[in-house]
Amino acid sequence: MSLKVLLPAVGCLFFCSILNAQPFMSELDQVQWQLSSNSFECKMTTNVETLGSVSIVKKAGYPEFIDVTSTIYTQQIKRYRLGSSKAPWGVKTLPDVRWLGPSLPLENEISVGVASFTRQLKQGDWGHITLTYADSDNIHAVLPSVNLGDVFDGYYQCLRDISPFSYEQVRDRNLYYSGGSYLLNSQQKQEMAAIVKYISLDGLVTKILIDGHSNSIGNTVNNLLLSQQRADDVYMYLMEAGISKKLLEVRSHGDRYPLKPGRTASARKKNRRVNLRIIRRLGK
C-alpha cells in the first residue's frame, strides 16, 4: 500500500531513511497541541497530517497511555513501538531513533513505555511511534515537540492534581487488620489519604458506608465491639480529614458476614476488615 504523506520541504531529508516507507508528520508550522484536563483525566492531543490524531492520556488510577485515532486505518492495531530522537535543528540528518524497547503486542492500550516517552518529549526530543495494523505493514508517525510549552505545563499540573483513584477502584474497598487490632496502620493511612482526595474531587458522592467486621475467634460480644472500634477509627479519620459527617454511615457486624467462611488463618485474615463503600449519584 502506498502512503500519501505530507512532509515539510526538508522533512524527507531527515526522515526518509528511517524506514522504508516515509513517516507521517505534519508541517512544522502546522503542529499544534491541545490540552484537555479535569480531576479525573489529563489529555494532550496533536493531529498528525493524513494519519489522524495522537493523544497522550492519563486517567485517574491508571497508567498513561497513547490513543491513536486514524482517519485512514480502521483495523485494529496489533503491535506498537515507542522511541525518541533529538530534534534535528541545525543538522542534515536526523539523529538515530532511540527505541524504548522492542515492538510490543497491543493487548488493551498503548501503555508500556508511555511515561518515559512523555518525559522525552518534555525534554525537547521528538517522539516516534511505529504501529502495525491488522491490514497493513508497519507505519511510522513522528511527533515534533514544538508548540508544547504551555500544554506540557498544564498537563503535568494535571498529573499532580489528578485523583489517585477512579470510582471503579474506590467504590468498594476493604481495609484488613491483624488479630485484635483496630487502629489504621501507616500503610492504611496512606490509602485513606488517597481515598479522601478522591472524595474531595468527586462532587457526586452522596454516601460513604463504613462497615466493621471481625473473624469468628472469640465470643460474639467481643467480636462485635472490635468491629465497632475498627469502623469508628475509620470514621474518625474521615471526619478529621474534613469529610462531612452527613455523608458518613457507620455499622458494625462482628463475625456475622464473613468474606471467607471458616477458622483457618487465611479465613481469619480475610474477615478482620472494614469495608468502605462510596455511593455517588449518576453524572458525568
C-alpha positions in Angstrom: 0.0 0.0 0.0 1.4 3.4 -1.0 1.1 6.0 1.7 0.5 9.6 0.8 2.5 11.6 3.3 2.7 15.3 3.5 6.1 16.3 4.9 7.8 19.7 5.3 10.0 20.7 2.5 13.1 19.4 4.3 11.3 16.5 6.0 12.3 13.8 3.6 15.9 14.7 4.0 15.6 14.0 7.7 13.2 11.1 7.8 13.0 9.0 4.6 16.0 6.9 5.6 14.5 5.8 8.9 12.0 3.3 7.5 11.3 2.0 4.0 8.0 4.0 4.0 8.0 7.7 4.7 6.7 8.5 8.1 3.6 10.5 8.8 4.4 14.0 10.1 2.7 17.4 10.0 4.2 20.5 8.6 6.2 22.0 11.4 4.3 25.3 11.3 1.0 23.3 11.5 2.0 21.3 14.6 -0.3 22.2 17.5 -1.0 20.5 20.8 -4.3 20.8 22.7 -4.8 20.2 26.4 -7.9 18.8 28.0 -7.9 18.3 31.7 -10.1 17.7 34.8 -9.7 16.0 38.1 -10.1 12.5 36.5 -8.4 12.8 33.1 -5.4 14.6 31.6 -5.0 14.6 27.9 -2.9 16.3 25.3 -3.6 15.8 21.6 -1.9 16.6 18.3 -3.0 16.0 14.7 -0.6 14.1 12.5 -1.3 15.1 9.0 -3.0 12.4 6.9 -2.8 9.8 9.7 -5.2 11.3 12.3 -4.9 12.3 15.9 -2.5 11.1 18.6 -3.3 11.7 22.3 -1.3 11.1 25.4 -3.8 10.3 28.2 -3.8 9.8 31.9 -7.0 8.6 33.6 -7.3 8.6 37.3 -5.9 5.4 38.9 -4.4 4.1 35.7 -1.1 4.4 33.8 -0.6 6.9 31.0 -1.5 5.5 27.5 -1.4 6.7 23.9 -4.6 6.8 21.8 -4.3 6.9 18.0 -7.4 7.7 16.1 -6.6 7.2 12.4 -8.6 8.7 9.6 -7.3 6.1 7.1 -6.8 2.9 9.1 -9.8 1.3 10.5 -8.4 -2.1 11.5 -7.1 -3.0 15.0 -3.6 -2.1 16.0 -1.7 -5.3 16.6 1.8 -4.1 17.7 3.5 -0.9 18.6 6.9 0.6 19.4 7.8 3.9 21.0 11.0 5.9 20.7 12.5 9.3 20.5 15.3 11.3 18.7 17.0 14.6 19.3 15.3 17.4 17.4 17.1 17.8 14.1 17.8 21.5 14.4 21.0 22.6 12.5 21.9 19.2 11.2 21.3 17.5 7.8 20.4 14.1 9.1 18.1 13.0 11.9 19.8 11.6 14.9 19.2 7.9 15.4 15.9 6.9 17.0 16.3 5.6 20.5 13.7 3.0 20.9 12.4 2.5 24.4 12.1 -1.3 23.8 11.1 -3.9 21.3 7.9 -3.9 19.3 5.1 -5.0 21.7 1.8 -6.7 21.1 -1.1 -4.5 21.8 -3.4 -6.0 24.4 -5.6 -3.2 25.6 -3.8 0.1 25.3 -0.5 1.5 24.2 0.8 1.9 27.8 4.2 0.3 28.3 6.9 3.0 28.0 4.5 5.9 27.6 5.6 7.7 30.8 9.3 7.6 29.5 8.1 8.6 26.0 6.3 11.7 27.5 9.4 12.7 29.5 11.5 12.6 26.4 9.0 15.0 24.7 9.1 17.3 27.7 12.9 17.4 27.3 12.6 18.6 23.7 13.1 15.3 21.9 10.8 14.3 19.0 8.6 11.3 19.5 8.4 8.3 17.2 5.6 5.7 17.1 5.5 2.6 14.9 2.2 0.8 14.6 1.3 -2.5 12.9 -2.3 -2.6 11.9 -4.1 -5.8 11.1 -4.4 -4.9 7.4 -1.0 -3.2 6.8 2.7 -3.1 7.2 4.4 -1.0 9.8 3.6 2.7 9.7 5.7 5.4 11.4 4.4 8.6 13.0 6.7 11.4 14.1 5.6 13.9 16.8 7.7 17.0 16.8 7.9 18.6 20.2 7.1 22.1 19.0 4.4 24.4 20.5 4.3 22.2 23.6 5.4 24.6 26.4 2.2 25.8 27.9 0.4 22.5 27.1 3.1 20.5 28.9 2.9 22.8 31.9 -0.8 22.3 32.1 -0.5 18.5 31.5 2.0 18.0 34.3 0.0 20.2 36.7 -3.0 18.0 35.9 -0.9 14.9 36.7 -0.1 16.4 40.1 -3.7 17.2 40.8 -5.5 14.2 39.4 -7.4 11.8 41.6 -5.4 8.8 42.7 -8.4 6.5 42.0 -11.2 6.1 39.6 -14.6 5.4 41.0 -14.4 1.8 39.9 -11.3 1.4 42.0 -12.6 3.1 45.1 -16.3 2.3 45.2 -15.8 -0.9 47.3 -12.6 -1.4 49.3 -11.6 -3.4 52.3 -9.1 -2.5 54.9 -7.6 -5.6 56.6 -6.3 -5.9 60.2 -4.1 -8.1 62.3 -5.6 -10.0 65.1 -7.1 -7.9 67.9 -6.1 -4.6 66.2 -8.5 -1.8 65.3 -6.3 1.2 64.5 -5.3 2.1 61.0 -1.6 1.4 60.3 0.7 3.7 58.4 0.1 2.0 55.0 -3.7 2.1 55.6 -3.5 5.8 56.4 -1.8 6.5 53.1 -4.5 4.6 51.4 -7.1 6.6 53.3 -5.5 9.8 52.4 -5.8 8.9 48.7 -9.5 8.0 49.2 -10.1 11.3 50.9 -8.5 13.1 47.9 -10.9 11.1 45.6 -13.9 12.1 47.7 -12.9 15.7 47.8 -12.6 15.8 44.0 -15.8 13.9 43.1 -18.7 16.2 43.7 -21.2 13.4 43.1 -20.6 11.4 46.3 -23.8 11.1 48.3 -23.0 8.5 51.0 -19.9 6.7 52.5 -20.8 3.4 54.2 -18.3 2.1 56.8 -18.9 -1.5 57.9 -16.7 -3.0 60.6 -16.1 -6.8 60.7 -14.2 -9.4 62.8 -13.3 -13.0 62.4 -15.0 -15.7 64.5 -12.3 -16.2 67.1 -13.5 -15.1 70.5 -17.0 -14.5 71.8 -19.7 -12.7 69.9 -19.8 -9.7 72.2 -16.1 -9.0 72.0 -16.1 -9.5 68.2 -19.0 -7.0 67.8 -17.1 -4.5 70.0 -13.9 -5.0 68.0 -15.7 -4.5 64.7 -17.2 -1.3 66.1 -13.8 0.0 67.1 -12.5 -0.6 63.6 -15.4 1.2 62.0 -15.2 4.1 64.4 -11.5 4.6 63.8 -12.1 4.9 60.0 -15.0 7.2 60.7 -12.8 9.5 62.9 -10.1 9.5 60.2 -12.5 10.7 57.6 -14.1 13.3 59.9 -10.7 14.7 60.8 -9.7 14.8 57.1 -12.7 17.1 56.5 -15.3 14.7 55.1 -18.8 15.9 56.0 -20.5 13.9 58.8 -23.6 13.9 56.7 -22.0 11.6 54.2 -20.9 9.0 56.7 -22.8 6.0 57.9 -21.2 3.5 60.4 -22.2 0.0 61.1 -20.6 -3.0 63.0 -21.3 -6.6 62.3 -18.9 -8.7 64.4 -18.4 -12.0 62.7 -21.8 -12.3 61.1 -20.8 -11.6 57.5 -17.5 -13.4 56.7 -15.8 -12.9 53.4 -14.4 -16.4 53.7 -16.1 -18.9 55.9 -14.1 -21.0 58.3 -11.5 -20.6 61.1 -8.3 -21.1 59.1 -5.6 -18.5 59.2 -6.4 -17.3 55.7 -10.1 -17.0 56.5 -9.4 -15.1 59.7 -7.2 -12.7 57.8 -9.9 -12.0 55.2 -12.6 -11.4 57.8 -10.8 -8.9 60.0 -11.7 -5.9 58.0 -13.5 -2.6 57.5 -15.5 -2.4 54.2 -15.7 1.1 52.8 -18.3 1.7 50.1 -18.7 5.0 48.3 -22.1 5.8 46.7 -22.5 8.5 44.1 -25.4 9.9 42.1 -25.3 9.5 38.3 -23.3 12.1 36.5 -20.5 12.6 34.0 
